[in-house]
Amino acid sequence: MVKFKSASFVVAVVILIFGFSELPLNAQQSTESGKQQVFSANPFGLLFQLFNAEYERVISETSTIGFGGSTLRIENETDYDWEPDPITETDRYINFDVFWRFYPSGNPLVGWAFGAKLGITSVNDQTHLGYGFDLNRSWLLGPEENFYVGLGFGLKRLMGAPDDLIPVIPTIRIANVGFVF
């Protein structure tokens, strides 16, 4: 099991993303559009106690980097007396990833993309480092193309997962909507 302070890890990752991406972006920004970043979240997942949000930034003509997180809470019920079991009352999934995505069309933030991810995942109070890949499709909508819709699916391998936990878990981005700026 990997143990570290998640707040300090998040701060370090954010500093790395913003600190090291500024210089290359100035040299490689497209003249077609000044929109190089997107923030998106899944408002529909709130109906199912699922939430995820992402920040993605263009770093070249074909790729982006970013970070995102998600959480899912499942409440379990027992068959007797309708009282929840105090040990398994709530199953919880919390995830934070740093990712890189490649857009083969040469138009970042639009179209098909595949990428790699690395991050931490907590399942039922067990935290593990994990790595994986994802496949995504995104669209820019509206007259100024500043409304974003993205879908995605991937797999993530948890390192050091115990036998009672599946070592490979799916990751799903269901209809993230957001703004491009």
CORJOKA-V434077 format. One record per residue. N is the residue number from 1. RES is the residue in three letters. PSI is psi in radians with two decimals (none if undefined). BURIAL is + if it has 16 or more other C-alpha atoms within 10 Angstrom, else -. Layout:
n:N res:RES psi:PSI burial:BURIAL
n:N res:RES psi:PSI burial:BURIAL
This chain:
n:1 res:MET psi:2.40 burial:-
n:2 res:VAL psi:2.23 burial:-
n:3 res:LYS psi:2.19 burial:-
n:4 res:PHE psi:2.91 burial:-
n:5 res:LYS psi:2.02 burial:-
n:6 res:SER psi:-0.58 burial:-
n:7 res:ALA psi:-0.74 burial:-
n:8 res:SER psi:-0.59 burial:-
n:9 res:PHE psi:-0.78 burial:-
n:10 res:VAL psi:-0.77 burial:+
n:11 res:VAL psi:-0.75 burial:-
n:12 res:ALA psi:-0.73 burial:-
n:13 res:VAL psi:-0.76 burial:+
n:14 res:VAL psi:-0.74 burial:-
n:15 res:ILE psi:-0.73 burial:-
n:16 res:LEU psi:-0.78 burial:-
n:17 res:ILE psi:-0.87 burial:-
n:18 res:PHE psi:-0.64 burial:-
n:19 res:GLY psi:-0.77 burial:-
n:20 res:PHE psi:-0.22 burial:-
n:21 res:SER psi:-0.20 burial:-
n:22 res:GLU psi:-0.83 burial:-
n:23 res:LEU psi:-0.86 burial:-
n:24 res:PRO psi:-0.59 burial:-
n:25 res:LEU psi:-0.70 burial:+
n:26 res:ASN psi:-0.64 burial:-
n:27 res:ALA psi:-0.43 burial:-
n:28 res:GLN psi:0.13 burial:-
n:29 res:GLN psi:2.46 burial:+
n:30 res:SER psi:2.56 burial:-
n:31 res:THR psi:-0.18 burial:-
n:32 res:GLU psi:-0.72 burial:-
n:33 res:SER psi:2.47 burial:-
n:34 res:GLY psi:0.02 burial:-
n:35 res:LYS psi:1.95 burial:+
n:36 res:GLN psi:0.07 burial:+
n:37 res:GLN psi:2.67 burial:+
n:38 res:VAL psi:2.44 burial:+
n:39 res:PHE psi:2.21 burial:+
n:40 res:SER psi:2.74 burial:+
n:41 res:ALA psi:2.88 burial:+
n:42 res:ASN psi:1.65 burial:+
n:43 res:PRO psi:-0.42 burial:+
n:44 res:PHE psi:-0.50 burial:-
n:45 res:GLY psi:-0.36 burial:+
n:46 res:LEU psi:-0.45 burial:-
n:47 res:LEU psi:-0.45 burial:-
n:48 res:PHE psi:0.32 burial:-
n:49 res:GLN psi:0.61 burial:-
n:50 res:LEU psi:2.32 burial:+
n:51 res:PHE psi:2.40 burial:+
n:52 res:ASN psi:2.66 burial:+
n:53 res:ALA psi:2.64 burial:+
n:54 res:GLU psi:2.64 burial:+
n:55 res:TYR psi:2.26 burial:+
n:56 res:GLU psi:2.42 burial:+
n:57 res:ARG psi:2.37 burial:+
n:58 res:VAL psi:2.31 burial:+
n:59 res:ILE psi:-0.25 burial:+
n:60 res:SER psi:-3.06 burial:+
n:61 res:GLU psi:-0.27 burial:+
n:62 res:THR psi:0.00 burial:+
n:63 res:SER psi:2.83 burial:+
n:64 res:THR psi:2.83 burial:+
n:65 res:ILE psi:2.83 burial:+
n:66 res:GLY psi:-3.03 burial:+
n:67 res:PHE psi:2.70 burial:+
n:68 res:GLY psi:2.87 burial:+
n:69 res:GLY psi:2.77 burial:+
n:70 res:SER psi:2.78 burial:+
n:71 res:THR psi:2.54 burial:+
n:72 res:LEU psi:2.32 burial:+
n:73 res:ARG psi:2.24 burial:-
n:74 res:ILE psi:2.14 burial:-
n:75 res:GLU psi:2.25 burial:-
n:76 res:ASN psi:2.57 burial:-
n:77 res:GLU psi:2.61 burial:-
n:78 res:THR psi:2.88 burial:-
n:79 res:ASP psi:-0.28 burial:-
n:80 res:TYR psi:2.31 burial:-
n:81 res:ASP psi:0.19 burial:-
n:82 res:TRP psi:0.48 burial:-
n:83 res:GLU psi:2.37 burial:-
n:84 res:PRO psi:2.55 burial:-
n:85 res:ASP psi:2.19 burial:-
n:86 res:PRO psi:-0.44 burial:-
n:87 res:ILE psi:-0.73 burial:-
n:88 res:THR psi:0.59 burial:-
n:89 res:GLU psi:-0.73 burial:-
n:90 res:THR psi:2.22 burial:-
n:91 res:ASP psi:2.38 burial:-
n:92 res:ARG psi:2.43 burial:+
n:93 res:TYR psi:2.17 burial:+
n:94 res:ILE psi:2.36 burial:+
n:95 res:ASN psi:2.48 burial:+
n:96 res:PHE psi:2.18 burial:+
n:97 res:ASP psi:2.62 burial:+
n:98 res:VAL psi:2.37 burial:+
n:99 res:PHE psi:2.81 burial:+
n:100 res:TRP psi:2.35 burial:+
n:101 res:ARG psi:2.43 burial:+
n:102 res:PHE psi:2.22 burial:+
n:103 res:TYR psi:1.79 burial:+
n:104 res:PRO psi:-0.38 burial:-
n:105 res:SER psi:-0.25 burial:-
n:106 res:GLY psi:0.19 burial:-
n:107 res:ASN psi:1.54 burial:+
n:108 res:PRO psi:2.58 burial:+
n:109 res:LEU psi:-0.05 burial:+
n:110 res:VAL psi:2.33 burial:+
n:111 res:GLY psi:-2.80 burial:+
n:112 res:TRP psi:2.53 burial:+
n:113 res:ALA psi:2.60 burial:+
n:114 res:PHE psi:2.67 burial:+
n:115 res:GLY psi:-3.11 burial:+
n:116 res:ALA psi:2.66 burial:+
n:117 res:LYS psi:2.69 burial:+
n:118 res:LEU psi:2.37 burial:+
n:119 res:GLY psi:-2.96 burial:+
n:120 res:ILE psi:2.56 burial:+
n:121 res:THR psi:2.31 burial:+
n:122 res:SER psi:2.12 burial:+
n:123 res:VAL psi:2.07 burial:+
n:124 res:ASN psi:0.86 burial:-
n:125 res:ASP psi:0.31 burial:-
n:126 res:GLN psi:2.09 burial:-
n:127 res:THR psi:2.34 burial:+
n:128 res:HIS psi:2.57 burial:+
n:129 res:LEU psi:2.48 burial:+
n:130 res:GLY psi:2.81 burial:+
n:131 res:TYR psi:2.72 burial:+
n:132 res:GLY psi:-2.84 burial:+
n:133 res:PHE psi:2.90 burial:+
n:134 res:ASP psi:2.78 burial:+
n:135 res:LEU psi:2.27 burial:+
n:136 res:ASN psi:2.76 burial:+
n:137 res:ARG psi:2.32 burial:+
n:138 res:SER psi:2.71 burial:+
n:139 res:TRP psi:2.56 burial:+
n:140 res:LEU psi:2.20 burial:+
n:141 res:LEU psi:2.91 burial:-
n:142 res:GLY psi:2.87 burial:-
n:143 res:PRO psi:-0.53 burial:-
n:144 res:GLU psi:0.16 burial:-
n:145 res:GLU psi:0.87 burial:-
n:146 res:ASN psi:0.13 burial:-
n:147 res:PHE psi:2.23 burial:+
n:148 res:TYR psi:2.41 burial:+
n:149 res:VAL psi:2.26 burial:+
n:150 res:GLY psi:2.50 burial:+
n:151 res:LEU psi:2.66 burial:+
n:152 res:GLY psi:2.76 burial:+
n:153 res:PHE psi:2.51 burial:-
n:154 res:GLY psi:3.13 burial:+
n:155 res:LEU psi:2.54 burial:+
n:156 res:LYS psi:2.27 burial:+
n:157 res:ARG psi:2.22 burial:+
n:158 res:LEU psi:2.15 burial:+
n:159 res:MET psi:2.33 burial:+
n:160 res:GLY psi:0.37 burial:-
n:161 res:ALA psi:2.41 burial:+
n:162 res:PRO psi:2.96 burial:-
n:163 res:ASP psi:-0.50 burial:-
n:164 res:ASP psi:-0.01 burial:-
n:165 res:LEU psi:2.32 burial:-
n:166 res:ILE psi:2.23 burial:-
n:167 res:PRO psi:-0.33 burial:-
n:168 res:VAL psi:2.14 burial:-
n:169 res:ILE psi:2.57 burial:-
n:170 res:PRO psi:2.62 burial:-
n:171 res:THR psi:2.31 burial:+
n:172 res:ILE psi:2.35 burial:+
n:173 res:ARG psi:1.76 burial:+
n:174 res:ILE psi:1.89 burial:+
n:175 res:ALA psi:1.03 burial:+
n:176 res:ASN psi:2.35 burial:+
n:177 res:VAL psi:2.60 burial:+
n:178 res:GLY psi:-2.91 burial:+
n:179 res:PHE psi:2.44 burial:+
n:180 res:VAL psi:2.36 burial:+
n:181 res:PHE psi:none burial:-
